[in-house]
């Protein structure tokens, strides 16, 4: 379920990031390298922050993953039982 929520969050950020990226590409094509590059950088920064930043709403999911990983470890196989 966390995968679906992450996908929806990414789609929401892309809704905000795509317009400045397109405007930046347009300005780059017109020769405005500084403003165009800044807008493209802003769009990239928006996506990176959304992917890398841990918000308070993400903490319970991270804790649950760690607990589930600690509880459900793979059993070690004994060489004697494999023979």
Backbone atoms as SQL, in Angstrom:
CREATE TABLE atoms (id INTEGER PRIMARY KEY, chain TEXT, resi INTEGER, resn TEXT, atom TEXT, x REAL, y REAL, z REAL);
INSERT INTO atoms VALUES
  (1, 'A', 1, 'UNK', 'N', 0.812, -1.191, 0.000),
  (2, 'A', 1, 'UNK', 'CA', 0.000, 0.000, 0.000),
  (3, 'A', 1, 'UNK', 'C', 0.858, 1.259, 0.000),
  (4, 'A', 2, 'UNK', 'N', 2.037, 1.162, 0.597),
  (5, 'A', 2, 'UNK', 'CA', 2.920, 2.327, 0.629),
  (6, 'A', 2, 'UNK', 'C', 3.364, 2.702, -0.780),
  (7, 'A', 3, 'UNK', 'N', 3.452, 1.733, -1.678),
  (8, 'A', 3, 'UNK', 'CA', 3.847, 2.019, -3.046),
  (9, 'A', 3, 'UNK', 'C', 2.822, 2.888, -3.769),
  (10, 'A', 4, 'UNK', 'N', 1.562, 2.643, -3.514),
  (11, 'A', 4, 'UNK', 'CA', 0.500, 3.429, -4.141),
  (12, 'A', 4, 'UNK', 'C', 0.528, 4.862, -3.617),
  (13, 'A', 5, 'UNK', 'N', 0.703, 5.005, -2.319),
  (14, 'A', 5, 'UNK', 'CA', 0.739, 6.340, -1.727),
  (15, 'A', 5, 'UNK', 'C', 1.951, 7.116, -2.221),
  (16, 'A', 6, 'UNK', 'N', 3.102, 6.441, -2.330),
  (17, 'A', 6, 'UNK', 'CA', 4.303, 7.102, -2.854),
  (18, 'A', 6, 'UNK', 'C', 4.103, 7.546, -4.299),
  (19, 'A', 7, 'UNK', 'N', 3.422, 6.734, -5.077),
  (20, 'A', 7, 'UNK', 'CA', 3.154, 7.092, -6.466),
  (21, 'A', 7, 'UNK', 'C', 2.239, 8.307, -6.562),
  (22, 'A', 8, 'UNK', 'N', 1.235, 8.363, -5.704),
  (23, 'A', 8, 'UNK', 'CA', 0.318, 9.509, -5.703),
  (24, 'A', 8, 'UNK', 'C', 1.049, 10.779, -5.273),
  (25, 'A', 9, 'UNK', 'N', 1.937, 10.657, -4.265),
  (26, 'A', 9, 'UNK', 'CA', 2.726, 11.816, -3.837),
  (27, 'A', 9, 'UNK', 'C', 3.622, 12.311, -4.966),
  (28, 'A', 10, 'UNK', 'N', 4.263, 11.380, -5.669),
  (29, 'A', 10, 'UNK', 'CA', 5.127, 11.764, -6.784),
  (30, 'A', 10, 'UNK', 'C', 4.323, 12.442, -7.886),
  (31, 'A', 11, 'UNK', 'N', 3.142, 11.933, -8.174),
  (32, 'A', 11, 'UNK', 'CA', 2.299, 12.558, -9.199),
  (33, 'A', 11, 'UNK', 'C', 1.918, 13.979, -8.796),
  (34, 'A', 12, 'UNK', 'N', 1.632, 14.189, -7.518),
  (35, 'A', 12, 'UNK', 'CA', 1.305, 15.535, -7.038),
  (36, 'A', 12, 'UNK', 'C', 2.477, 16.491, -7.183),
  (37, 'A', 13, 'UNK', 'N', 3.672, 16.016, -6.889),
  (38, 'A', 13, 'UNK', 'CA', 4.855, 16.869, -7.036),
  (39, 'A', 13, 'UNK', 'C', 5.130, 17.138, -8.512),
  (40, 'A', 14, 'UNK', 'N', 4.925, 16.149, -9.353),
  (41, 'A', 14, 'UNK', 'CA', 5.145, 16.363, -10.785),
  (42, 'A', 14, 'UNK', 'C', 4.172, 17.384, -11.362),
  (43, 'A', 15, 'UNK', 'N', 2.964, 17.436, -10.814),
  (44, 'A', 15, 'UNK', 'CA', 2.009, 18.458, -11.256),
  (45, 'A', 15, 'UNK', 'C', 2.584, 19.852, -10.999),
  (46, 'A', 16, 'UNK', 'N', 3.308, 19.992, -9.900),
  (47, 'A', 16, 'UNK', 'CA', 3.929, 21.282, -9.582),
  (48, 'A', 16, 'UNK', 'C', 5.259, 21.494, -10.301),
  (49, 'A', 17, 'UNK', 'N', 5.977, 20.423, -10.627),
  (50, 'A', 17, 'UNK', 'CA', 7.320, 20.550, -11.187),
  (51, 'A', 17, 'UNK', 'C', 7.347, 20.655, -12.713),
  (52, 'A', 18, 'UNK', 'N', 6.386, 20.083, -13.382),
  (53, 'A', 18, 'UNK', 'CA', 6.424, 20.067, -14.852),
  (54, 'A', 18, 'UNK', 'C', 6.240, 21.454, -15.468),
  (55, 'A', 19, 'UNK', 'N', 5.317, 22.300, -14.998),
  (56, 'A', 19, 'UNK', 'CA', 5.185, 23.623, -15.630),
  (57, 'A', 19, 'UNK', 'C', 6.463, 24.482, -15.593),
  (58, 'A', 20, 'UNK', 'N', 7.179, 24.589, -14.444),
  (59, 'A', 20, 'UNK', 'CA', 8.424, 25.362, -14.500),
  (60, 'A', 20, 'UNK', 'C', 9.484, 24.707, -15.379),
  (61, 'A', 21, 'UNK', 'N', 9.487, 23.380, -15.443),
  (62, 'A', 21, 'UNK', 'CA', 10.457, 22.705, -16.307),
  (63, 'A', 21, 'UNK', 'C', 10.182, 23.021, -17.774),
  (64, 'A', 22, 'UNK', 'N', 8.925, 23.004, -18.165),
  (65, 'A', 22, 'UNK', 'CA', 8.580, 23.332, -19.550),
  (66, 'A', 22, 'UNK', 'C', 8.863, 24.792, -19.872),
  (67, 'A', 23, 'UNK', 'N', 8.573, 25.675, -18.915),
  (68, 'A', 23, 'UNK', 'CA', 8.888, 27.091, -19.117),
  (69, 'A', 23, 'UNK', 'C', 10.394, 27.289, -19.224),
  (70, 'A', 24, 'UNK', 'N', 11.148, 26.551, -18.407),
  (71, 'A', 24, 'UNK', 'CA', 12.602, 26.629, -18.475),
  (72, 'A', 24, 'UNK', 'C', 13.140, 26.143, -19.799),
  (73, 'A', 25, 'UNK', 'N', 12.577, 25.079, -20.319),
  (74, 'A', 25, 'UNK', 'CA', 13.006, 24.591, -21.632),
  (75, 'A', 25, 'UNK', 'C', 12.693, 25.602, -22.728),
  (76, 'A', 26, 'UNK', 'N', 11.544, 26.233, -22.623),
  (77, 'A', 26, 'UNK', 'CA', 11.172, 27.256, -23.596),
  (78, 'A', 26, 'UNK', 'C', 12.135, 28.436, -23.540),
  (79, 'A', 27, 'UNK', 'N', 12.462, 28.865, -22.328),
  (80, 'A', 27, 'UNK', 'CA', 13.402, 29.982, -22.182),
  (81, 'A', 27, 'UNK', 'C', 14.806, 29.599, -22.647),
  (82, 'A', 28, 'UNK', 'N', 15.210, 28.356, -22.413),
  (83, 'A', 28, 'UNK', 'CA', 16.508, 27.910, -22.914),
  (84, 'A', 28, 'UNK', 'C', 16.543, 27.945, -24.437),
  (85, 'A', 29, 'UNK', 'N', 15.442, 27.556, -25.057),
  (86, 'A', 29, 'UNK', 'CA', 15.378, 27.587, -26.522),
  (87, 'A', 29, 'UNK', 'C', 15.426, 29.012, -27.050),
  (88, 'A', 30, 'UNK', 'N', 14.925, 29.975, -26.266),
  (89, 'A', 30, 'UNK', 'CA', 14.951, 31.376, -26.676),
  (90, 'A', 30, 'UNK', 'C', 16.269, 32.059, -26.348),
  (91, 'A', 31, 'UNK', 'N', 17.171, 31.362, -25.670),
  (92, 'A', 31, 'UNK', 'CA', 18.471, 31.941, -25.369),
  (93, 'A', 31, 'UNK', 'C', 18.615, 32.492, -23.965),
  (94, 'A', 32, 'UNK', 'N', 17.584, 32.413, -23.148),
  (95, 'A', 32, 'UNK', 'CA', 17.648, 32.874, -21.757),
  (96, 'A', 32, 'UNK', 'C', 18.173, 31.735, -20.892),
  (97, 'A', 33, 'UNK', 'N', 19.486, 31.573, -20.873),
  (98, 'A', 33, 'UNK', 'CA', 20.079, 30.422, -20.199),
  (99, 'A', 33, 'UNK', 'C', 19.977, 30.508, -18.685),
  (100, 'A', 34, 'UNK', 'N', 20.131, 31.674, -18.116),
  (101, 'A', 34, 'UNK', 'CA', 20.127, 31.806, -16.665),
  (102, 'A', 34, 'UNK', 'C', 18.743, 31.498, -16.081),
  (103, 'A', 35, 'UNK', 'N', 17.724, 32.155, -16.590),
  (104, 'A', 35, 'UNK', 'CA', 16.369, 31.954, -16.063),
  (105, 'A', 35, 'UNK', 'C', 15.854, 30.555, -16.411),
  (106, 'A', 36, 'UNK', 'N', 16.130, 30.105, -17.616),
  (107, 'A', 36, 'UNK', 'CA', 15.694, 28.763, -18.023),
  (108, 'A', 36, 'UNK', 'C', 16.346, 27.675, -17.187),
  (109, 'A', 37, 'UNK', 'N', 17.638, 27.819, -16.958),
  (110, 'A', 37, 'UNK', 'CA', 18.339, 26.840, -16.128),
  (111, 'A', 37, 'UNK', 'C', 17.852, 26.865, -14.687),
  (112, 'A', 38, 'UNK', 'N', 17.538, 28.068, -14.187),
  (113, 'A', 38, 'UNK', 'CA', 17.029, 28.183, -12.822),
  (114, 'A', 38, 'UNK', 'C', 15.675, 27.495, -12.685),
  (115, 'A', 39, 'UNK', 'N', 14.812, 27.651, -13.669),
  (116, 'A', 39, 'UNK', 'CA', 13.501, 26.999, -13.601),
  (117, 'A', 39, 'UNK', 'C', 13.616, 25.478, -13.693),
  (118, 'A', 40, 'UNK', 'N', 14.501, 25.001, -14.535),
  (119, 'A', 40, 'UNK', 'CA', 14.710, 23.553, -14.629),
  (120, 'A', 40, 'UNK', 'C', 15.309, 23.028, -13.328),
  (121, 'A', 41, 'UNK', 'N', 16.252, 23.770, -12.749),
  (122, 'A', 41, 'UNK', 'CA', 16.824, 23.381, -11.470),
  (123, 'A', 41, 'UNK', 'C', 15.775, 23.348, -10.366),
  (124, 'A', 42, 'UNK', 'N', 14.862, 24.308, -10.383),
  (125, 'A', 42, 'UNK', 'CA', 13.776, 24.331, -9.406),
  (126, 'A', 42, 'UNK', 'C', 12.892, 23.096, -9.544),
  (127, 'A', 43, 'UNK', 'N', 12.581, 22.721, -10.757),
  (128, 'A', 43, 'UNK', 'CA', 11.737, 21.545, -10.981),
  (129, 'A', 43, 'UNK', 'C', 12.440, 20.278, -10.484),
  (130, 'A', 44, 'UNK', 'N', 13.712, 20.160, -10.764),
  (131, 'A', 44, 'UNK', 'CA', 14.476, 18.992, -10.295),
  (132, 'A', 44, 'UNK', 'C', 14.545, 18.985, -8.777),
  (133, 'A', 45, 'UNK', 'N', 14.753, 20.146, -8.187),
  (134, 'A', 45, 'UNK', 'CA', 14.829, 20.256, -6.735),
  (135, 'A', 45, 'UNK', 'C', 13.513, 19.851, -6.070),
  (136, 'A', 46, 'UNK', 'N', 12.400, 20.231, -6.654),
  (137, 'A', 46, 'UNK', 'CA', 11.095, 19.846, -6.102),
  (138, 'A', 46, 'UNK', 'C', 10.944, 18.328, -6.038),
  (139, 'A', 47, 'UNK', 'N', 11.336, 17.648, -7.102),
  (140, 'A', 47, 'UNK', 'CA', 11.198, 16.194, -7.139),
  (141, 'A', 47, 'UNK', 'C', 12.175, 15.542, -6.161),
  (142, 'A', 48, 'UNK', 'N', 13.412, 16.033, -6.104),
  (143, 'A', 48, 'UNK', 'CA', 14.399, 15.452, -5.196),
  (144, 'A', 48, 'UNK', 'C', 14.006, 15.633, -3.739),
  (145, 'A', 49, 'UNK', 'N', 13.510, 16.803, -3.393),
  (146, 'A', 49, 'UNK', 'CA', 13.095, 17.040, -2.009),
  (147, 'A', 49, 'UNK', 'C', 11.959, 16.107, -1.631),
  (148, 'A', 50, 'UNK', 'N', 11.012, 15.898, -2.531),
  (149, 'A', 50, 'UNK', 'CA', 9.892, 15.015, -2.234),
  (150, 'A', 50, 'UNK', 'C', 10.381, 13.575, -2.037),
  (151, 'A', 51, 'UNK', 'N', 11.381, 13.159, -2.800),
  (152, 'A', 51, 'UNK', 'CA', 11.872, 11.794, -2.699),
  (153, 'A', 51, 'UNK', 'C', 12.770, 11.580, -1.484),
  (154, 'A', 52, 'UNK', 'N', 13.568, 12.566, -1.128),
  (155, 'A', 52, 'UNK', 'CA', 14.585, 12.382, -0.103),
  (156, 'A', 52, 'UNK', 'C', 14.182, 12.875, 1.282),
  (157, 'A', 53, 'UNK', 'N', 13.256, 13.800, 1.359),
  (158, 'A', 53, 'UNK', 'CA', 12.883, 14.391, 2.635),
  (159, 'A', 53, 'UNK', 'C', 11.927, 13.472, 3.398),
  (160, 'A', 54, 'UNK', 'N', 12.238, 13.260, 4.671),
  (161, 'A', 54, 'UNK', 'CA', 11.362, 12.467, 5.526),
  (162, 'A', 54, 'UNK', 'C', 10.478, 13.426, 6.308),
  (163, 'A', 55, 'UNK', 'N', 9.194, 13.311, 6.115),
  (164, 'A', 55, 'UNK', 'CA', 8.241, 14.170, 6.803),
  (165, 'A', 55, 'UNK', 'C', 7.671, 13.432, 8.014),
  (166, 'A', 56, 'UNK', 'N', 7.053, 14.137, 8.934),
  (167, 'A', 56, 'UNK', 'CA', 6.468, 13.457, 10.093),
  (168, 'A', 56, 'UNK', 'C', 5.435, 12.394, 9.719),
  (169, 'A', 57, 'UNK', 'N', 4.767, 12.559, 8.604),
  (170, 'A', 57, 'UNK', 'CA', 3.789, 11.539, 8.211),
  (171, 'A', 57, 'UNK', 'C', 4.461, 10.273, 7.679),
  (172, 'A', 58, 'UNK', 'N', 5.738, 10.349, 7.314),
  (173, 'A', 58, 'UNK', 'CA', 6.465, 9.177, 6.824),
  (174, 'A', 58, 'UNK', 'C', 7.035, 8.319, 7.951),
  (175, 'A', 59, 'UNK', 'N', 7.179, 8.869, 9.128),
  (176, 'A', 59, 'UNK', 'CA', 7.852, 8.178, 10.232),
  (177, 'A', 59, 'UNK', 'C', 7.138, 6.880, 10.631),
  (178, 'A', 60, 'UNK', 'N', 5.814, 6.841, 10.793),
  (179, 'A', 60, 'UNK', 'CA', 5.187, 5.565, 11.177),
  (180, 'A', 60, 'UNK', 'C', 5.422, 4.451, 10.153),
  (181, 'A', 61, 'UNK', 'N', 5.420, 4.772, 8.892),
  (182, 'A', 61, 'UNK', 'CA', 5.687, 3.763, 7.866),
  (183, 'A', 61, 'UNK', 'C', 7.109, 3.240, 7.931),
  (184, 'A', 62, 'UNK', 'N', 8.069, 4.135, 8.172),
  (185, 'A', 62, 'UNK', 'CA', 9.461, 3.707, 8.296),
  (186, 'A', 62, 'UNK', 'C', 9.664, 2.819, 9.511),
  (187, 'A', 63, 'UNK', 'N', 9.023, 3.172, 10.624),
  (188, 'A', 63, 'UNK', 'CA', 9.129, 2.361, 11.833),
  (189, 'A', 63, 'UNK', 'C', 8.512, 0.986, 11.601),
  (190, 'A', 64, 'UNK', 'N', 7.382, 0.939, 10.930),
  (191, 'A', 64, 'UNK', 'CA', 6.728, -0.339, 10.664),
  (192, 'A', 64, 'UNK', 'C', 7.599, -1.229, 9.775),
  (193, 'A', 65, 'UNK', 'N', 8.261, -0.653, 8.786),
  (194, 'A', 65, 'UNK', 'CA', 9.150, -1.439, 7.921),
  (195, 'A', 65, 'UNK', 'C', 10.308, -2.014, 8.717),
  (196, 'A', 66, 'UNK', 'N', 10.894, -1.216, 9.612),
  (197, 'A', 66, 'UNK', 'CA', 12.022, -1.708, 10.410),
  (198, 'A', 66, 'UNK', 'C', 11.580, -2.808, 11.362),
  (199, 'A', 67, 'UNK', 'N', 10.438, -2.632, 11.992),
  (200, 'A', 67, 'UNK', 'CA', 9.946, -3.650, 12.928),
  (201, 'A', 67, 'UNK', 'C', 9.623, -4.933, 12.180),
  (202, 'A', 68, 'UNK', 'N', 8.961, -4.824, 11.039),
  (203, 'A', 68, 'UNK', 'CA', 8.617, -6.013, 10.262),
  (204, 'A', 68, 'UNK', 'C', 9.880, -6.710, 9.767),
  (205, 'A', 69, 'UNK', 'N', 10.897, -5.943, 9.405),
  (206, 'A', 69, 'UNK', 'CA', 12.155, -6.542, 8.959),
  (207, 'A', 69, 'UNK', 'C', 12.878, -7.239, 10.087),
  (208, 'A', 70, 'UNK', 'N', 12.784, -6.704, 11.299),
  (209, 'A', 70, 'UNK', 'CA', 13.451, -7.314, 12.446),
  (210, 'A', 70, 'UNK', 'C', 12.724, -8.584, 12.900),
  (211, 'A', 71, 'UNK', 'N', 11.412, -8.590, 12.783),
  (212, 'A', 71, 'UNK', 'CA', 10.627, -9.737, 13.243),
  (213, 'A', 71, 'UNK', 'C', 10.667, -10.864, 12.220),
  (214, 'A', 72, 'UNK', 'N', 10.595, -10.552, 10.957),
  (215, 'A', 72, 'UNK', 'CA', 10.473, -11.564, 9.908),
  (216, 'A', 72, 'UNK', 'C', 11.799, -11.807, 9.205),
  (217, 'A', 73, 'UNK', 'N', 12.838, -12.131, 9.964),
  (218, 'A', 73, 'UNK', 'CA', 14.137, -12.438, 9.355),
  (219, 'A', 73, 'UNK', 'C', 14.103, -13.840, 8.769),
  (220, 'A', 74, 'UNK', 'N', 14.913, -14.022, 7.733),
  (221, 'A', 74, 'UNK', 'CA', 15.034, -15.339, 7.126),
  (222, 'A', 74, 'UNK', 'C', 15.725, -16.284, 8.103),
  (223, 'A', 75, 'UNK', 'N', 15.204, -17.488, 8.263),
  (224, 'A', 75, 'UNK', 'CA', 15.881, -18.439, 9.156),
  (225, 'A', 75, 'UNK', 'C', 17.193, -18.900, 8.532),
  (226, 'A', 76, 'UNK', 'N', 18.185, -19.035, 9.392),
  (227, 'A', 76, 'UNK', 'CA', 19.477, -19.512, 8.912),
  (228, 'A', 76, 'UNK', 'C', 19.379, -21.007, 8.679),
  (229, 'A', 77, 'UNK', 'N', 19.879, -21.442, 7.542),
  (230, 'A', 77, 'UNK', 'CA', 19.811, -22.869, 7.242),
  (231, 'A', 77, 'UNK', 'C', 21.051, -23.548, 7.806),
  (232, 'A', 78, 'UNK', 'N', 20.842, -24.666, 8.471),
  (233, 'A', 78, 'UNK', 'CA', 21.951, -25.457, 9.008),
  (234, 'A', 78, 'UNK', 'C', 22.434, -26.396, 7.926),
  (235, 'A', 79, 'UNK', 'N', 23.716, -26.565, 7.838),
  (236, 'A', 79, 'UNK', 'CA', 24.276, -27.458, 6.824),
  (237, 'A', 79, 'UNK', 'C', 23.890, -28.894, 7.096),
  (238, 'A', 80, 'UNK', 'N', 23.631, -29.267, 8.366),
  (239, 'A', 80, 'UNK', 'CA', 23.255, -30.622, 8.700),
  (240, 'A', 80, 'UNK', 'C', 21.839, -30.954, 8.212),
  (241, 'A', 81, 'UNK', 'N', 20.939, -29.974, 8.285),
  (242, 'A', 81, 'UNK', 'CA', 19.552, -30.236, 7.879),
  (243, 'A', 81, 'UNK', 'C', 19.389, -30.209, 6.374),
  (244, 'A', 82, 'UNK', 'N', 20.322, -29.582, 5.635),
  (245, 'A', 82, 'UNK', 'CA', 20.220, -29.508, 4.187),
  (246, 'A', 82, 'UNK', 'C', 20.637, -30.826, 3.511),
  (247, 'A', 83, 'UNK', 'N', 21.377, -31.651, 4.212),
  (248, 'A', 83, 'UNK', 'CA', 21.896, -32.864, 3.592),
  (249, 'A', 83, 'UNK', 'C', 20.913, -33.972, 3.534);
